[in-house]
């Protein structure tokens, strides 16, 4: 079985260290990552005001939040290959232009249906950005030590985006309508279009003459069908639609894999998965993002709907957790040189498991304190997981396949985030609805109980127009039901993360040390 090149280098291979130009170019490459992190967090903050303005159903609200990640996940492998073919810088600039235009469309969407469409377009254009940035890093930083530092900075930009996103988003929501959060993307995309051609080198795979369109369609269909099946199963159980979509997705996926083994230039080179630690790192990274994405989606709703914080206040209270990740990230390269990947990533997953489980202690008197401490520990634990997991995945591939390997890494990340929101959002919604209907009295007005049991935001909106006694009863039942749903959801996430911790300890590389070359 081949090993990870950066961990088992050839002593005869020497590459130049990165120059000042590469490090300045890295600053440009962090901009899309910073933006996408901000976009994720500000949208979570905007959910209550968005719900009040557009009045989406619970299903529409989940689609608004997670269709973006689903489309990114579906198109990443395709776009990664297109970047290898036409040039990674060119794809990055095309994606930046499209993302800016789609952001304006989303900001002024007049209803839930058009907002879902706009978020779909954002996902497709976002799929052009992420593999381009990571694959350019792979090509620009040829020495493993430089590349680990570059990926750390790249990942830190994502974490910084989660830090400033709630604050900037909270300020925007204090003064403007919900759509203003999408306009954050426009100046950043303009900056990329201006600086990119001047500071970023162009890289492409000279041996790639195109992409297999049938494989592209099959990959997209398989991912979207499997995502839909999981989403439907989480909301309604394994009904006919979920089973049919799941079987169809697995069938198309199987044919896709067989086809890749027979193509001279496959869309997805399955040989990547033969490198030591590649698959385990991908699973660890995906599941980590899956659990934190779903938990954050619920925590933001809890802070605003149950604790009663404004969007800005919720963002400020979560500053300790969002600051902790970037601070810890500074130490990851040094720790990675002394501690084996399986132990360092395993320790991070173990801490993440404990922190998620601690969120189940949320109660009427200690809810805010538990959230701040638990989310801070989660941020610290997952810092080495995301950085080293990404490094292991990207470094396994030869430089000419950087786009495809980066796309696999980003597919895992975005699919994990989207599925986290979909699965845990659907689980919490089902638990909330069941708990609300069990707790509400028989004297509650007919029809209102159904509407209020849709989402926590719907219950709060209805309570504002009800008489005082009815409003008090509705808020009490809604907050109790949502808190219980949150507790069960985070315990489920903690259990899953604990299992992945065992996988990481057993399957990731067990030797330390970096390489000067790859």
SULCORSUL-V98493 format. One record per pair of residues at least 12 apart in sequence whose C-alpha atoms are under 8 Angstrom apart, sorted by the first residue. I is the first residue (numbers start at 1). J is the second residue. If there is no record, write none. Layout:
BEGIN
I	J
I	J
END
This chain:
BEGIN
1	274
1	275
1	276
2	274
2	275
2	276
3	275
3	276
3	277
3	396
4	275
4	276
4	277
4	278
4	392
4	395
4	396
5	395
5	396
5	397
5	518
6	144
6	395
6	396
6	514
6	515
6	517
6	518
7	512
7	513
7	514
7	515
8	515
9	515
9	517
9	518
10	517
10	518
13	517
13	518
14	516
14	517
15	142
15	143
15	516
15	517
16	142
16	143
17	141
17	142
17	143
17	146
18	140
18	141
18	142
18	143
18	146
21	199
22	140
22	141
22	200
24	199
25	196
25	199
25	200
26	137
26	150
26	154
28	192
28	195
28	196
28	199
28	200
29	133
29	154
30	133
30	153
30	154
30	157
30	158
31	157
31	188
31	192
32	129
32	130
32	133
32	188
32	189
33	130
33	154
33	155
33	157
33	158
33	161
34	157
34	158
34	159
34	160
34	161
35	158
35	161
35	184
35	185
35	188
36	158
36	161
37	158
37	159
37	161
37	162
37	165
38	161
38	162
38	164
38	165
38	166
39	165
39	181
39	182
39	184
39	185
40	162
41	162
41	165
41	166
41	169
42	165
42	166
42	168
42	169
42	170
42	181
43	65
43	181
44	65
44	297
44	300
44	301
45	166
45	169
45	170
45	300
45	301
45	311
45	315
46	169
46	173
46	178
46	181
46	311
47	301
48	301
48	304
48	457
49	178
50	178
51	457
51	458
52	457
52	458
52	461
54	110
54	111
54	112
55	112
56	112
57	454
58	429
58	454
58	455
60	112
60	113
60	116
61	112
62	421
62	422
62	425
62	426
63	116
64	112
64	115
64	116
64	119
65	421
66	418
66	419
66	421
66	422
67	116
67	119
67	120
67	123
67	418
68	119
68	120
68	121
68	122
68	123
68	124
68	418
69	123
69	414
69	415
69	417
69	418
70	123
70	224
70	227
70	414
70	415
70	418
70	419
71	120
71	123
71	124
71	127
71	224
72	123
72	124
72	125
72	126
72	127
72	411
72	414
72	415
73	127
73	223
73	410
73	411
73	412
73	414
73	415
74	219
74	220
74	221
74	223
74	224
74	411
75	124
75	127
75	220
76	127
76	128
76	131
76	407
76	408
76	410
76	411
77	219
77	267
77	268
77	404
77	407
77	408
77	411
78	216
78	267
79	91
79	127
79	128
79	131
79	407
80	128
80	131
80	132
80	403
80	404
80	405
80	406
80	407
81	211
81	267
81	403
81	404
82	210
82	211
83	128
83	132
83	204
83	403
84	203
84	204
84	205
84	208
84	400
84	401
84	402
84	403
84	404
85	204
85	205
85	206
85	208
85	209
85	210
85	211
86	204
87	202
87	203
87	204
87	205
88	132
88	133
88	135
88	136
88	202
88	203
88	204
88	403
89	132
89	136
89	196
89	197
89	200
89	201
89	202
89	203
90	202
91	128
91	129
91	132
92	128
92	129
92	132
92	133
93	192
93	193
93	196
94	128
95	125
95	126
95	127
95	128
95	129
96	125
96	126
96	128
96	129
96	189
96	190
96	192
96	193
97	189
97	190
97	193
98	122
98	125
99	121
99	122
99	125
99	126
99	185
99	189
100	185
100	186
100	189
100	190
101	186
102	118
102	119
102	121
102	122
103	118
103	122
103	182
103	183
103	185
103	186
104	182
104	183
104	186
105	118
106	118
106	119
106	179
106	182
107	178
107	179
107	180
107	181
107	182
107	183
108	179
109	179
130	407
130	410
131	403
131	404
131	406
131	407
131	410
132	403
132	406
134	151
134	394
134	402
134	403
134	406
135	394
135	402
135	403
135	405
135	406
136	203
136	402
137	150
137	151
138	394
138	395
138	399
138	402
139	203
139	399
139	402
142	517
142	518
143	515
143	516
143	517
143	518
144	395
144	514
144	515
144	516
144	517
144	518
145	514
145	515
145	516
145	517
147	391
148	333
148	388
148	391
149	333
151	387
151	390
151	391
152	329
152	330
152	332
152	333
152	387
155	386
155	387
156	325
156	326
156	329
159	322
159	323
159	325
159	326
160	322
160	323
160	326
162	322
163	319
163	322
163	323
165	315
166	311
166	312
166	314
166	315
166	316
167	312
167	315
167	316
169	181
169	311
169	312
170	310
170	311
170	312
170	313
170	314
170	315
171	311
171	312
173	311
173	312
174	311
174	312
204	400
205	400
205	401
208	265
211	265
211	266
211	267
212	266
212	267
215	256
215	259
215	260
215	267
216	267
218	252
218	253
218	256
219	252
219	253
219	256
221	249
221	252
222	248
222	249
222	250
222	251
222	252
222	253
223	249
223	253
224	249
225	245
225	246
225	248
225	249
226	245
226	246
226	249
226	250
227	419
228	242
228	245
228	246
229	241
229	242
229	243
229	244
229	245
229	246
230	242
230	246
230	419
230	423
231	419
231	422
231	423
231	426
234	422
234	423
234	424
234	426
234	427
235	423
235	426
235	427
235	429
235	430
257	270
267	404
268	404
269	404
272	396
272	397
272	405
275	396
276	508
276	509
277	392
277	393
277	507
277	508
277	509
278	392
278	393
278	396
280	503
280	504
280	507
280	508
281	389
281	390
281	392
281	393
281	504
281	508
282	389
282	390
282	393
282	409
282	412
283	412
283	500
284	385
284	389
284	500
284	501
284	504
285	385
285	386
285	389
285	390
285	412
285	413
286	412
286	413
286	415
286	416
286	417
287	416
287	496
287	497
287	500
288	349
288	382
288	385
288	386
288	416
288	497
289	413
289	416
289	417
289	420
290	413
290	415
290	416
290	417
290	418
290	419
290	420
290	421
291	416
291	417
291	420
291	493
291	494
291	497
292	378
292	417
292	420
293	416
293	417
293	418
293	420
293	421
294	417
294	419
294	420
294	421
294	422
294	423
294	424
294	425
295	420
295	421
295	424
295	489
295	490
295	493
297	421
297	425
298	425
298	428
298	486
299	371
299	486
300	314
302	482
302	483
303	368
305	456
305	457
305	460
305	479
306	479
306	482
306	483
307	367
307	368
317	372
318	372
318	375
320	372
320	376
321	372
321	373
321	375
321	376
321	377
321	378
321	379
321	380
322	376
322	379
324	376
324	379
324	380
325	376
325	379
325	380
325	382
325	383
326	383
328	380
328	383
329	383
329	384
329	387
332	383
332	384
332	387
336	388
336	512
336	513
336	514
337	512
337	513
337	514
338	512
338	513
339	511
339	512
340	509
340	510
340	511
340	512
340	513
341	388
341	508
341	509
341	510
341	511
341	512
342	504
342	505
342	506
342	507
342	508
342	509
342	510
343	505
343	510
344	384
344	385
345	384
345	385
345	388
345	389
345	501
345	504
345	505
346	501
346	502
346	504
346	505
347	381
347	501
348	380
348	381
348	382
348	383
348	384
348	385
349	381
349	382
349	385
349	497
349	498
349	500
349	501
350	381
350	497
350	498
350	501
351	377
351	378
351	380
351	381
352	377
352	378
352	379
352	380
352	381
352	382
352	494
352	497
353	378
353	493
353	494
353	495
353	497
353	498
354	494
355	373
355	374
355	375
355	377
355	378
356	374
356	375
356	378
356	490
356	491
356	493
356	494
357	490
357	491
357	494
358	370
358	374
359	371
359	374
359	487
359	490
360	486
360	487
360	488
360	490
360	491
361	487
362	483
362	487
363	483
390	409
393	405
393	406
393	409
394	406
394	409
395	518
424	489
427	485
427	489
428	482
428	485
428	486
428	489
429	454
429	455
429	485
431	481
431	482
431	484
431	485
432	453
432	455
432	478
432	481
432	482
432	484
432	485
433	453
433	454
433	455
433	481
435	481
436	453
436	477
436	478
436	481
437	449
437	453
439	477
440	474
440	477
448	462
452	478
453	478
456	478
456	479
456	482
459	474
459	475
459	478
460	474
460	475
463	475
END
